[in-house]
Amino acid sequence: MRAVILAFLVTTCIAQWTVQSVGVKGVLMCGGEPAAVFDTKLAETLTDRDGFFKLWGSARELSDIDPRLDIYHRCNHHGARIHFLVHLGDERRTRIKIPSKYIVRGLGVPEDKYFDVRRLRLDHEIREA
């Protein structure tokens, strides 16, 4: 009987954890030019020749996730890397908080729920949001 109650409690607790997803897209610019073929993490994708990127991720959390886009880059040096939370070294960091209205329940992000950073100039100073 104790094992059944414990199994029920564990199952109930796990069921409370919700899969939440968030997506972000935009165009990276460096020195007035598209930041083409910059490496991105999370979705293992690259910016295209126009600097466009699009990625999404999900997490199973008990409370709401607090997503942000961290871009560590050496614009005008050797390119940029885009990460959701991973720091790679001595690159400059641009951090953008993703508003909670872009968090969706479940796995995957509908096209109209992507947070669009539009054109992001990496060679300009951007205040942390």
C-alpha positions in Angstrom: 0.0 0.0 0.0 2.8 2.4 0.8 4.5 1.7 -2.5 1.3 2.4 -4.4 0.8 5.8 -2.5 4.5 6.7 -3.2 4.1 5.8 -6.9 0.9 7.9 -7.1 2.6 10.9 -5.4 5.7 10.7 -7.7 3.4 10.5 -10.8 1.3 13.4 -9.6 4.4 15.6 -9.0 5.9 14.7 -12.4 2.6 15.5 -14.1 2.7 19.0 -12.7 5.9 19.8 -14.6 4.9 21.4 -17.9 6.8 21.4 -21.2 7.3 25.0 -22.2 8.9 26.2 -25.5 10.2 29.5 -26.8 11.5 30.6 -30.2 13.5 33.5 -31.4 14.4 34.8 -34.8 16.0 37.8 -36.5 18.8 39.0 -38.6 22.3 39.7 -37.2 24.3 42.6 -38.6 27.9 43.3 -38.2 29.5 46.5 -39.6 26.4 47.3 -41.7 26.6 43.9 -43.4 24.6 40.7 -42.7 26.5 38.5 -40.2 26.5 35.5 -42.5 27.2 31.9 -41.5 27.6 32.6 -37.8 27.4 29.5 -35.6 24.4 29.1 -33.4 23.8 26.7 -30.5 20.6 25.1 -29.3 19.2 24.1 -32.7 22.7 23.5 -34.3 21.9 25.9 -37.1 23.8 28.7 -38.9 22.8 32.2 -39.9 22.2 32.3 -43.6 24.0 34.6 -46.0 21.6 37.3 -45.1 22.4 37.0 -41.4 19.0 35.4 -40.6 18.6 33.0 -37.7 15.7 31.1 -36.2 15.9 28.7 -33.2 13.7 27.4 -30.5 14.0 25.3 -27.4 11.9 23.7 -24.7 12.2 22.8 -21.1 10.1 20.8 -18.6 9.7 23.1 -15.6 7.4 23.3 -12.6 7.2 27.1 -12.8 7.4 29.4 -15.8 10.7 29.5 -17.6 12.6 32.8 -17.8 14.1 32.7 -21.3 16.7 35.0 -22.7 18.8 35.2 -25.8 22.5 35.5 -25.0 24.7 36.4 -28.0 28.5 36.1 -27.4 30.3 37.6 -30.4 33.4 39.2 -31.7 31.7 41.3 -34.4 34.3 42.8 -36.8 36.7 40.0 -35.6 35.9 36.4 -36.1 32.1 36.1 -36.1 29.5 35.4 -33.5 27.9 32.5 -31.7 24.3 32.6 -30.5 23.3 30.7 -27.4 20.4 30.7 -25.0 22.5 30.5 -21.9 26.0 29.3 -22.7 29.1 31.5 -22.4 32.1 30.5 -24.5 35.0 32.8 -23.5 36.0 36.5 -23.8 33.4 37.5 -26.4 31.2 40.6 -26.0 27.7 39.6 -24.8 24.4 41.0 -26.0 21.5 39.8 -23.8 17.9 40.1 -24.6 15.1 38.9 -22.3 12.4 37.2 -24.2 9.0 38.4 -23.0 6.8 35.8 -21.3 4.0 36.3 -23.9 6.3 34.3 -26.3 6.4 31.2 -24.0 4.1 28.5 -25.2 2.9 25.3 -23.5 4.0 22.1 -25.2 6.7 21.1 -27.6 7.4 23.4 -30.5 6.6 27.0 -31.3 3.9 28.2 -33.8 5.3 30.6 -36.4 3.3 33.5 -35.0 4.7 33.0 -31.4 8.4 33.5 -32.3 10.1 36.5 -30.7 11.5 38.5 -33.6 14.5 40.7 -32.8 14.3 42.1 -36.3 17.7 43.5 -37.4 20.2 43.3 -34.6 23.4 45.4 -35.0 26.2 43.5 -33.1 28.7 46.3 -33.6 26.5 48.8 -31.7 26.3 48.8 -27.9 23.0 47.3 -26.8 21.7 47.7 -23.3 20.8 44.5 -21.5 17.1 44.0 -21.5 
